[in-house]
Amino acid sequence: MDDKVFGDLAKCLLKVLPEKWEKVALYYRADKDVFDLNFYVWVGGISYNCFGMGDKFGISEGSVYSVFFEIHEGLSAYHEQEKWYAMTFLLWNDGNLKVEYQYDDHSDSTFEYWETWKLRYVNNGLQAKADGLKKLFAEYESPADFKDFPIDEHITLKFDEDKGTFFFANSENNIRAAEKKTLRETLQEVGIVPKDELPAGQGDDGALPE
C-alpha cells in the first residue's frame, strides 16, 4: 500500500512544481477532519515555500490548495491506519524519496513544532552551521559554559537559565523551536545529532559525567 500512496502523492505534487525543481520537503498533519499541509521546493539550490511560487513560477495558490485536498484525500486513510502525528515526505527529481514520521503528539504546540520542522528540513543556515553545532555538542560540558550560538540573522540557539531549557529562538516571531531540557535533545529535534550517536564519554542526557 505504501508504494501506491507515495506514488500518488508524488503525482499530485508534480502538478504544482516548477519545471526545474530539484527537491521537495512536504509536511502533513491530520486530526479528524482538520489537516495541515505545506511544502518547500528547491530550484537552483534555493528553497521556495509553496505559497510563494506565484510571482516566480506562475503557480497560483488556488492550484496549490486544490492539490492539497487531493493529497489529504489520498493520505487520510493511510494516516488512520498508521496513527502517526505528522509525516514528512522528501522527494528528489531523480525519483528518490524518503518518508519520516513523528509519533509524539504536538497538538498543544503546533506553531513551535512547525518552526522546528522548518529548521530541520528547510533552514539552509542550520545546515551550513551543522559542523559547528556538532563541535559545540562534542565539547559541551555544562549550561554554565554555554554561549548563544547564532544560526542566521533571525535564529539563535539559546539556553534559558530560569527554565533550564535549550531552544532555537526566532527573533521574527518570538517562537521557541525544539525546546528541550538537554542540548542533545534540542539538536536531535533538528537532525544535527542522530538519536543513536553520542560523543565518546557522554551519557544519555548529552552531558559529560561528573
Secondary structure as a PSIPRED ss2 file (coil, helix, strand):
# PSIPRED VFORMAT (PSIPRED V4.0)

   1 M C   1.000  0.000  0.000
   2 D H   0.000  1.000  0.000
   3 D H   0.000  1.000  0.000
   4 K H   0.000  1.000  0.000
   5 V H   0.000  1.000  0.000
   6 F H   0.000  1.000  0.000
   7 G H   0.000  1.000  0.000
   8 D H   0.000  1.000  0.000
   9 L H   0.000  1.000  0.000
  10 A H   0.000  1.000  0.000
  11 K H   0.000  1.000  0.000
  12 C H   0.000  1.000  0.000
  13 L H   0.000  1.000  0.000
  14 L H   0.000  1.000  0.000
  15 K C   1.000  0.000  0.000
  16 V C   1.000  0.000  0.000
  17 L C   1.000  0.000  0.000
  18 P C   1.000  0.000  0.000
  19 E C   1.000  0.000  0.000
  20 K C   1.000  0.000  0.000
  21 W E   0.000  0.000  1.000
  22 E E   0.000  0.000  1.000
  23 K E   0.000  0.000  1.000
  24 V E   0.000  0.000  1.000
  25 A E   0.000  0.000  1.000
  26 L E   0.000  0.000  1.000
  27 Y E   0.000  0.000  1.000
  28 Y E   0.000  0.000  1.000
  29 R E   0.000  0.000  1.000
  30 A E   0.000  0.000  1.000
  31 D E   0.000  0.000  1.000
  32 K C   1.000  0.000  0.000
  33 D C   1.000  0.000  0.000
  34 V E   0.000  0.000  1.000
  35 F E   0.000  0.000  1.000
  36 D E   0.000  0.000  1.000
  37 L E   0.000  0.000  1.000
  38 N E   0.000  0.000  1.000
  39 F E   0.000  0.000  1.000
  40 Y E   0.000  0.000  1.000
  41 V E   0.000  0.000  1.000
  42 W E   0.000  0.000  1.000
  43 V E   0.000  0.000  1.000
  44 G C   1.000  0.000  0.000
  45 G C   1.000  0.000  0.000
  46 I E   0.000  0.000  1.000
  47 S E   0.000  0.000  1.000
  48 Y E   0.000  0.000  1.000
  49 N E   0.000  0.000  1.000
  50 C H   0.000  1.000  0.000
  51 F H   0.000  1.000  0.000
  52 G H   0.000  1.000  0.000
  53 M C   1.000  0.000  0.000
  54 G H   0.000  1.000  0.000
  55 D H   0.000  1.000  0.000
  56 K H   0.000  1.000  0.000
  57 F H   0.000  1.000  0.000
  58 G C   1.000  0.000  0.000
  59 I C   1.000  0.000  0.000
  60 S C   1.000  0.000  0.000
  61 E H   0.000  1.000  0.000
  62 G H   0.000  1.000  0.000
  63 S H   0.000  1.000  0.000
  64 V H   0.000  1.000  0.000
  65 Y H   0.000  1.000  0.000
  66 S H   0.000  1.000  0.000
  67 V H   0.000  1.000  0.000
  68 F H   0.000  1.000  0.000
  69 F H   0.000  1.000  0.000
  70 E H   0.000  1.000  0.000
  71 I H   0.000  1.000  0.000
  72 H H   0.000  1.000  0.000
  73 E H   0.000  1.000  0.000
  74 G H   0.000  1.000  0.000
  75 L H   0.000  1.000  0.000
  76 S H   0.000  1.000  0.000
  77 A H   0.000  1.000  0.000
  78 Y H   0.000  1.000  0.000
  79 H H   0.000  1.000  0.000
  80 E H   0.000  1.000  0.000
  81 Q H   0.000  1.000  0.000
  82 E H   0.000  1.000  0.000
  83 K C   1.000  0.000  0.000
  84 W C   1.000  0.000  0.000
  85 Y C   1.000  0.000  0.000
  86 A E   0.000  0.000  1.000
  87 M E   0.000  0.000  1.000
  88 T E   0.000  0.000  1.000
  89 F E   0.000  0.000  1.000
  90 L E   0.000  0.000  1.000
  91 L E   0.000  0.000  1.000
  92 W E   0.000  0.000  1.000
  93 N C   1.000  0.000  0.000
  94 D C   1.000  0.000  0.000
  95 G C   1.000  0.000  0.000
  96 N C   1.000  0.000  0.000
  97 L E   0.000  0.000  1.000
  98 K E   0.000  0.000  1.000
  99 V E   0.000  0.000  1.000
 100 E E   0.000  0.000  1.000
 101 Y E   0.000  0.000  1.000
 102 Q E   0.000  0.000  1.000
 103 Y C   1.000  0.000  0.000
 104 D C   1.000  0.000  0.000
 105 D C   1.000  0.000  0.000
 106 H C   1.000  0.000  0.000
 107 S H   0.000  1.000  0.000
 108 D H   0.000  1.000  0.000
 109 S H   0.000  1.000  0.000
 110 T H   0.000  1.000  0.000
 111 F H   0.000  1.000  0.000
 112 E H   0.000  1.000  0.000
 113 Y H   0.000  1.000  0.000
 114 W H   0.000  1.000  0.000
 115 E H   0.000  1.000  0.000
 116 T H   0.000  1.000  0.000
 117 W H   0.000  1.000  0.000
 118 K H   0.000  1.000  0.000
 119 L H   0.000  1.000  0.000
 120 R H   0.000  1.000  0.000
 121 Y H   0.000  1.000  0.000
 122 V C   1.000  0.000  0.000
 123 N C   1.000  0.000  0.000
 124 N H   0.000  1.000  0.000
 125 G H   0.000  1.000  0.000
 126 L H   0.000  1.000  0.000
 127 Q H   0.000  1.000  0.000
 128 A H   0.000  1.000  0.000
 129 K C   1.000  0.000  0.000
 130 A H   0.000  1.000  0.000
 131 D H   0.000  1.000  0.000
 132 G H   0.000  1.000  0.000
 133 L H   0.000  1.000  0.000
 134 K H   0.000  1.000  0.000
 135 K H   0.000  1.000  0.000
 136 L H   0.000  1.000  0.000
 137 F H   0.000  1.000  0.000
 138 A H   0.000  1.000  0.000
 139 E H   0.000  1.000  0.000
 140 Y C   1.000  0.000  0.000
 141 E C   1.000  0.000  0.000
 142 S C   1.000  0.000  0.000
 143 P H   0.000  1.000  0.000
 144 A H   0.000  1.000  0.000
 145 D H   0.000  1.000  0.000
 146 F C   1.000  0.000  0.000
 147 K C   1.000  0.000  0.000
 148 D C   1.000  0.000  0.000
 149 F E   0.000  0.000  1.000
 150 P E   0.000  0.000  1.000
 151 I C   1.000  0.000  0.000
 152 D C   1.000  0.000  0.000
 153 E C   1.000  0.000  0.000
 154 H C   1.000  0.000  0.000
 155 I E   0.000  0.000  1.000
 156 T E   0.000  0.000  1.000
 157 L E   0.000  0.000  1.000
 158 K E   0.000  0.000  1.000
 159 F E   0.000  0.000  1.000
 160 D E   0.000  0.000  1.000
 161 E C   1.000  0.000  0.000
 162 D C   1.000  0.000  0.000
 163 K C   1.000  0.000  0.000
 164 G C   1.000  0.000  0.000
 165 T E   0.000  0.000  1.000
 166 F E   0.000  0.000  1.000
 167 F E   0.000  0.000  1.000
 168 F E   0.000  0.000  1.000
 169 A E   0.000  0.000  1.000
 170 N E   0.000  0.000  1.000
 171 S C   1.000  0.000  0.000
 172 E C   1.000  0.000  0.000
 173 N C   1.000  0.000  0.000
 174 N C   1.000  0.000  0.000
 175 I C   1.000  0.000  0.000
 176 R E   0.000  0.000  1.000
 177 A E   0.000  0.000  1.000
 178 A E   0.000  0.000  1.000
 179 E E   0.000  0.000  1.000
 180 K E   0.000  0.000  1.000
 181 K C   1.000  0.000  0.000
 182 T C   1.000  0.000  0.000
 183 L H   0.000  1.000  0.000
 184 R H   0.000  1.000  0.000
 185 E H   0.000  1.000  0.000
 186 T H   0.000  1.000  0.000
 187 L H   0.000  1.000  0.000
 188 Q H   0.000  1.000  0.000
 189 E H   0.000  1.000  0.000
 190 V C   1.000  0.000  0.000
 191 G C   1.000  0.000  0.000
 192 I C   1.000  0.000  0.000
 193 V C   1.000  0.000  0.000
 194 P C   1.000  0.000  0.000
 195 K C   1.000  0.000  0.000
 196 D C   1.000  0.000  0.000
 197 E C   1.000  0.000  0.000
 198 L C   1.000  0.000  0.000
 199 P C   1.000  0.000  0.000
 200 A C   1.000  0.000  0.000
 201 G C   1.000  0.000  0.000
 202 Q C   1.000  0.000  0.000
 203 G C   1.000  0.000  0.000
 204 D C   1.000  0.000  0.000
 205 D C   1.000  0.000  0.000
 206 G C   1.000  0.000  0.000
 207 A C   1.000  0.000  0.000
 208 L C   1.000  0.000  0.000
 209 P C   1.000  0.000  0.000
 210 E C   1.000  0.000  0.000
